[in-house]
Amino acid sequence: MLYESLSQPIIFLFLCLSGFFSGFLFDLKNILSIYFKQNKIVSQILLFFAVFLTFFMYFFTNLKINYGEFRFFSIIAFAISLLLQRFIVKNFLAKPLIKCYNKFKEKHNGRKTKMVEKT
């Protein structure tokens, strides 16, 4: 029992990292869904694989790190880190990148229009 109590912070850390990386799977799914926006079946298949890989990642991490013992803190650690990653990427990375992309697109389209008008 003492060994299990001492290793709980490490278990918590690895489950948090696993949840964080699972969030990137959903980011990849969103990027690929945008690419395949015309095909709804492909988007649903990508969602299925993202959910499947997320569950696989949780179970594999839990099996290797926590010896297959399911505890409430392990589920909470994984879920909170997954949601935290989704929140961080959406609010602190995606929004500024979208703004930069839109400004670049406006400048690029403005230059093309001006060049067309001159010729």
TIVOVO-270043 format. One record per residue: x, y, z of N, C-alpha, C, O in turn. Coordinates in nm, 2 decimals. Example, Ala and Ser with C-alpha at 12.3 -4.5 7.8 and 13.67 -1.06 7.14 Angstrom:
2
    nc1    nc2    nc3   cac1   cac2   cac3    cc1    cc2    cc3    oc1    oc2    oc3
   1.32  -0.57   0.78   1.23  -0.45   0.78   1.32  -0.33   0.78   1.42  -0.33   0.85
   1.28  -0.22   0.71   1.37  -0.11   0.71   1.29   0.00   0.79   1.34   0.11   0.80
! end
This chain:
119
    nc1    nc2    nc3   cac1   cac2   cac3    cc1    cc2    cc3    oc1    oc2    oc3
   0.08  -0.12   0.00   0.00   0.00   0.00   0.09   0.13   0.00   0.05   0.23  -0.06
   0.20   0.12   0.07   0.29   0.24   0.07   0.34   0.28  -0.06   0.34   0.39  -0.10
   0.38   0.18  -0.15   0.43   0.20  -0.28   0.32   0.27  -0.37   0.35   0.37  -0.44
   0.20   0.23  -0.36   0.09   0.29  -0.44   0.07   0.43  -0.39   0.03   0.51  -0.48
   0.08   0.46  -0.26   0.05   0.59  -0.22   0.17   0.69  -0.26   0.14   0.80  -0.29
   0.29   0.64  -0.27   0.40   0.72  -0.31   0.40   0.75  -0.46   0.45   0.85  -0.50
   0.34   0.66  -0.54   0.35   0.68  -0.68   0.23   0.75  -0.74   0.22   0.77  -0.86
   0.13   0.79  -0.65   0.01   0.86  -0.70   0.04   0.99  -0.77  -0.02   1.02  -0.87
   0.14   1.07  -0.73   0.16   1.20  -0.81   0.22   1.17  -0.95   0.19   1.24  -1.04
   0.30   1.06  -0.96   0.35   1.03  -1.09   0.24   0.97  -1.18   0.23   1.01  -1.30
   0.15   0.89  -1.12   0.04   0.84  -1.20  -0.05   0.96  -1.24  -0.09   0.96  -1.36
  -0.07   1.05  -1.15  -0.15   1.17  -1.19  -0.09   1.25  -1.30  -0.16   1.29  -1.39
   0.04   1.27  -1.30   0.12   1.34  -1.40   0.11   1.27  -1.53   0.08   1.34  -1.63
   0.13   1.14  -1.54   0.12   1.07  -1.66  -0.02   1.07  -1.72  -0.04   1.08  -1.84
  -0.12   1.06  -1.64  -0.26   1.06  -1.69  -0.29   1.20  -1.74  -0.37   1.21  -1.84
  -0.24   1.30  -1.67  -0.26   1.44  -1.72  -0.19   1.46  -1.86  -0.25   1.52  -1.95
  -0.07   1.41  -1.87   0.00   1.42  -2.00  -0.08   1.34  -2.11  -0.09   1.39  -2.23
  -0.13   1.23  -2.07  -0.20   1.15  -2.17  -0.33   1.22  -2.21  -0.36   1.22  -2.33
  -0.40   1.28  -2.12  -0.52   1.36  -2.15  -0.49   1.48  -2.24  -0.56   1.51  -2.33
  -0.37   1.54  -2.21  -0.33   1.66  -2.29  -0.30   1.62  -2.43  -0.34   1.69  -2.53
  -0.23   1.51  -2.45  -0.20   1.46  -2.59  -0.33   1.41  -2.66  -0.34   1.42  -2.78
  -0.43   1.36  -2.58  -0.55   1.32  -2.64  -0.63   1.44  -2.70  -0.70   1.43  -2.80
  -0.61   1.55  -2.63  -0.67   1.68  -2.68  -0.62   1.71  -2.82  -0.69   1.77  -2.91
  -0.49   1.68  -2.84  -0.43   1.71  -2.98  -0.49   1.62  -3.08  -0.49   1.65  -3.20
  -0.53   1.50  -3.04  -0.60   1.41  -3.14  -0.73   1.48  -3.19  -0.76   1.47  -3.31
  -0.80   1.54  -3.10  -0.92   1.61  -3.14  -0.89   1.73  -3.22  -0.97   1.77  -3.31
  -0.78   1.80  -3.19  -0.74   1.91  -3.28  -0.71   1.86  -3.42  -0.75   1.93  -3.52
  -0.64   1.75  -3.43  -0.61   1.69  -3.56  -0.74   1.65  -3.63  -0.75   1.67  -3.75
  -0.83   1.60  -3.56  -0.96   1.56  -3.61  -1.03   1.68  -3.67  -1.09   1.68  -3.77
  -1.03   1.80  -3.59  -1.09   1.92  -3.64  -1.03   1.97  -3.77  -1.10   2.02  -3.86
  -0.90   1.97  -3.77  -0.83   2.01  -3.89  -0.86   1.93  -4.01  -0.89   1.98  -4.12
  -0.86   1.79  -3.99  -0.90   1.71  -4.10  -1.05   1.72  -4.14  -1.08   1.70  -4.26
  -1.13   1.75  -4.04  -1.28   1.77  -4.08  -1.30   1.89  -4.16  -1.38   1.90  -4.25
  -1.22   2.00  -4.13  -1.22   2.12  -4.21  -1.18   2.09  -4.36  -1.24   2.14  -4.45
  -1.08   2.00  -4.37  -1.03   1.97  -4.50  -1.13   1.89  -4.58  -1.15   1.90  -4.70
  -1.20   1.80  -4.51  -1.31   1.71  -4.57  -1.45   1.76  -4.54  -1.53   1.68  -4.51
  -1.47   1.89  -4.54  -1.59   1.95  -4.50  -1.71   1.91  -4.58  -1.83   1.91  -4.54
  -1.69   1.87  -4.71  -1.80   1.83  -4.79  -1.85   1.69  -4.76  -1.96   1.66  -4.79
  -1.76   1.61  -4.71  -1.80   1.47  -4.68  -1.83   1.45  -4.53  -1.73   1.44  -4.45
  -1.95   1.43  -4.50  -1.99   1.41  -4.36  -1.96   1.28  -4.31  -1.93   1.26  -4.19
  -1.95   1.18  -4.40  -1.92   1.04  -4.35  -1.77   1.04  -4.30  -1.74   0.97  -4.20
  -1.68   1.10  -4.38  -1.54   1.11  -4.34  -1.53   1.18  -4.20  -1.45   1.14  -4.12
  -1.60   1.28  -4.18  -1.60   1.36  -4.05  -1.64   1.27  -3.94  -1.59   1.27  -3.83
  -1.75   1.19  -3.96  -1.79   1.10  -3.86  -1.69   0.98  -3.83  -1.68   0.94  -3.72
  -1.63   0.94  -3.93  -1.52   0.83  -3.92  -1.41   0.89  -3.84  -1.35   0.82  -3.75
  -1.37   1.02  -3.87  -1.26   1.08  -3.80  -1.30   1.10  -3.65  -1.21   1.08  -3.56
  -1.42   1.13  -3.62  -1.47   1.15  -3.48  -1.46   1.01  -3.41  -1.42   1.01  -3.30
  -1.50   0.91  -3.48  -1.50   0.77  -3.42  -1.36   0.74  -3.38  -1.33   0.69  -3.27
  -1.26   0.76  -3.48  -1.12   0.72  -3.45  -1.06   0.81  -3.34  -0.98   0.76  -3.26
  -1.10   0.94  -3.33  -1.05   1.02  -3.23  -1.10   0.98  -3.09  -1.02   0.97  -3.00
  -1.22   0.94  -3.08  -1.28   0.89  -2.95  -1.22   0.76  -2.92  -1.18   0.73  -2.80
  -1.20   0.67  -3.02  -1.15   0.54  -2.99  -1.00   0.55  -2.95  -0.96   0.49  -2.85
  -0.92   0.63  -3.01  -0.78   0.65  -2.97  -0.77   0.72  -2.84  -0.67   0.69  -2.76
  -0.86   0.81  -2.80  -0.86   0.87  -2.67  -0.89   0.76  -2.56  -0.82   0.76  -2.46
  -0.99   0.68  -2.58  -1.01   0.58  -2.48  -0.90   0.48  -2.48  -0.86   0.43  -2.37
  -0.84   0.44  -2.59  -0.72   0.35  -2.60  -0.61   0.41  -2.52  -0.54   0.35  -2.44
  -0.58   0.54  -2.54  -0.47   0.61  -2.47  -0.49   0.61  -2.32  -0.40   0.59  -2.25
  -0.62   0.64  -2.28  -0.65   0.63  -2.14  -0.62   0.49  -2.08  -0.56   0.48  -1.98
  -0.68   0.39  -2.14  -0.67   0.26  -2.09  -0.52   0.21  -2.09  -0.48   0.14  -2.00
  -0.45   0.24  -2.20  -0.31   0.20  -2.21  -0.23   0.26  -2.10  -0.15   0.20  -2.03
  -0.25   0.39  -2.08  -0.17   0.47  -1.98  -0.21   0.41  -1.84  -0.12   0.39  -1.76
  -0.34   0.39  -1.82  -0.38   0.34  -1.69  -0.32   0.20  -1.67  -0.29   0.16  -1.55
  -0.32   0.12  -1.77  -0.26  -0.02  -1.76  -0.12  -0.02  -1.72  -0.07  -0.09  -1.64
  -0.04   0.07  -1.80   0.10   0.07  -1.78   0.15   0.14  -1.65   0.24   0.10  -1.59
   0.08   0.25  -1.62   0.13   0.34  -1.51   0.06   0.30  -1.38   0.12   0.29  -1.27
  -0.07   0.27  -1.38  -0.15   0.25  -1.26  -0.18   0.10  -1.24  -0.27   0.07  -1.16
  -0.12   0.01  -1.32  -0.13  -0.13  -1.31  -0.28  -0.17  -1.33  -0.32  -0.27  -1.28
  -0.35  -0.10  -1.41  -0.49  -0.13  -1.45  -0.59  -0.10  -1.35  -0.71  -0.15  -1.36
  -0.55  -0.03  -1.24  -0.65   0.00  -1.14  -0.72   0.13  -1.17  -0.66   0.23  -1.20
  -0.85   0.12  -1.18  -0.93   0.24  -1.21  -0.97   0.31  -1.09  -1.04   0.25  -1.00
  -0.93   0.43  -1.07  -0.96   0.51  -0.96  -1.03   0.64  -1.00  -1.01   0.68  -1.12
  -1.10   0.70  -0.91  -1.17   0.82  -0.95  -1.07   0.93  -0.99  -1.10   1.01  -1.08
  -0.96   0.94  -0.92  -0.86   1.05  -0.95  -0.80   1.03  -1.08  -0.76   1.13  -1.15
  -0.79   0.91  -1.13  -0.73   0.89  -1.26  -0.82   0.93  -1.37  -0.78   0.99  -1.47
  -0.95   0.90  -1.36  -1.05   0.95  -1.46  -1.06   1.10  -1.46  -1.06   1.16  -1.56
  -1.06   1.16  -1.34  -1.07   1.30  -1.33  -0.94   1.37  -1.38  -0.95   1.47  -1.45
  -0.83   1.32  -1.35  -0.70   1.38  -1.41  -0.70   1.38  -1.56  -0.67   1.48  -1.62
  -0.74   1.26  -1.62  -0.74   1.25  -1.76  -0.85   1.35  -1.82  -0.82   1.42  -1.92
  -0.96   1.35  -1.77  -1.07   1.44  -1.82  -1.04   1.59  -1.80  -1.06   1.67  -1.90
  -0.99   1.63  -1.69  -0.96   1.77  -1.67  -0.85   1.81  -1.76  -0.85   1.92  -1.81
  -0.74   1.73  -1.78  -0.63   1.77  -1.86  -0.68   1.78  -2.01  -0.63   1.86  -2.09
  -0.77   1.69  -2.05  -0.82   1.69  -2.19  -0.90   1.82  -2.21  -0.88   1.89  -2.31
  -0.99   1.85  -2.11  -1.07   1.98  -2.13  -0.98   2.10  -2.12  -1.01   2.20  -2.19
  -0.88   2.10  -2.03  -0.79   2.21  -2.02  -0.71   2.24  -2.15  -0.70   2.35  -2.19
  -0.67   2.13  -2.21  -0.60   2.14  -2.34  -0.69   2.20  -2.44  -0.65   2.29  -2.52
  -0.81   2.15  -2.45  -0.91   2.21  -2.55  -0.94   2.36  -2.52  -0.94   2.43  -2.62
  -0.95   2.40  -2.40  -0.97   2.54  -2.36  -0.85   2.62  -2.40  -0.87   2.73  -2.45
  -0.73   2.58  -2.36  -0.61   2.65  -2.39  -0.59   2.67  -2.54  -0.56   2.78  -2.59
  -0.60   2.57  -2.61  -0.58   2.57  -2.76  -0.69   2.66  -2.82  -0.65   2.75  -2.91
  -0.81   2.65  -2.78  -0.92   2.73  -2.84  -0.90   2.88  -2.81  -0.92   2.96  -2.90
  -0.87   2.91  -2.69  -0.87   3.05  -2.65  -0.74   3.12  -2.67  -0.73   3.24  -2.70
  -0.63   3.05  -2.65  -0.50   3.12  -2.65  -0.42   3.10  -2.77  -0.32   3.17  -2.80
  -0.45   2.99  -2.85  -0.37   2.97  -2.97  -0.45   2.98  -3.10  -0.41   3.05  -3.19
  -0.57   2.93  -3.10  -0.65   2.93  -3.22  -0.70   3.07  -3.26  -0.69   3.11  -3.37
  -0.76   3.14  -3.16  -0.81   3.27  -3.19  -0.71   3.37  -3.25  -0.73   3.43  -3.35
  -0.59   3.38  -3.18  -0.49   3.47  -3.24  -0.44   3.42  -3.38  -0.41   3.50  -3.47
  -0.43   3.29  -3.40  -0.39   3.24  -3.53  -0.49   3.27  -3.64  -0.45   3.30  -3.75
  -0.62   3.26  -3.60  -0.72   3.29  -3.70  -0.72   3.44  -3.73  -0.74   3.47  -3.85
  -0.70   3.53  -3.63  -0.69   3.67  -3.66  -0.57   3.70  -3.75  -0.59   3.78  -3.85
  -0.46   3.64  -3.73  -0.34   3.66  -3.81  -0.37   3.61  -3.95  -0.33   3.68  -4.05
  -0.43   3.50  -3.96  -0.46   3.44  -4.10  -0.56   3.53  -4.17  -0.54   3.55  -4.29
  -0.66   3.58  -4.10  -0.76   3.67  -4.17  -0.69   3.80  -4.21  -0.72   3.85  -4.32
  -0.60   3.86  -4.13  -0.53   3.98  -4.18  -0.44   3.95  -4.29  -0.43   4.03  -4.39
  -0.37   3.84  -4.29  -0.29   3.80  -4.41  -0.37   3.78  -4.53  -0.33   3.83  -4.64
  -0.49   3.72  -4.52  -0.57   3.69  -4.63  -0.63   3.83  -4.69  -0.63   3.84  -4.81
  -0.66   3.92  -4.60  -0.71   4.05  -4.64  -0.61   4.13  -4.72  -0.63   4.18  -4.83
  -0.48   4.13  -4.67  -0.37   4.19  -4.74  -0.34   4.13  -4.87  -0.32   4.20  -4.97
  -0.34   4.00  -4.87  -0.31   3.92  -4.99  -0.42   3.95  -5.10  -0.39   3.97  -5.21
  -0.55   3.94  -5.06  -0.65   3.97  -5.15  -0.66   4.11  -5.20  -0.69   4.14  -5.31
  -0.62   4.21  -5.11  -0.61   4.35  -5.15  -0.51   4.37  -5.25  -0.53   4.45  -5.34
  -0.39   4.31  -5.24  -0.28   4.33  -5.33  -0.32   4.27  -5.47  -0.29   4.33  -5.57
  -0.39   4.16  -5.47  -0.43   4.10  -5.60  -0.53   4.19  -5.67  -0.52   4.21  -5.79
  -0.62   4.24  -5.59  -0.72   4.33  -5.65  -0.66   4.45  -5.71  -0.69   4.50  -5.82
  -0.56   4.51  -5.63  -0.50   4.63  -5.68  -0.42   4.60  -5.81  -0.41   4.68  -5.90
  -0.35   4.49  -5.81  -0.28   4.45  -5.93  -0.36   4.43  -6.05  -0.33   4.47  -6.16
  -0.48   4.37  -6.03  -0.57   4.35  -6.14  -0.63   4.48  -6.19  -0.64   4.50  -6.31
  -0.65   4.58  -6.10  -0.70   4.71  -6.14  -0.60   4.79  -6.23  -0.64   4.86  -6.32
  -0.47   4.77  -6.19  -0.37   4.85  -6.27  -0.35   4.79  -6.41  -0.32   4.87  -6.50
  -0.37   4.67  -6.43  -0.34   4.61  -6.56  -0.45   4.62  -6.65  -0.44   4.57  -6.77
! end
